[in-house]
Amino acid sequence: SSVEDLQAKIADFIEHFNKTMAKPFRWTYQGKPLKA
């Protein structure tokens, strides 16, 4: 579904961000799948 695709893109972005921008950053999104 489009929601799952969006969550996957967000996870990929966070992983990429953490690898490329080595700065301490507290994400409000805790990596837990949101239950609709």
C-alpha positions, 0 to 999 in steps of 0.5 A: 500500500502507499502507506507502507511505501511511505514508511519504508521511504521514511526508514530509508531516509533516516538510515541514510541521514544517520550514515551521512550526517553523523550528528546526534539527533533525537528522532520523534519517530521511534521506528515503531510501525504505526497502527491504523 
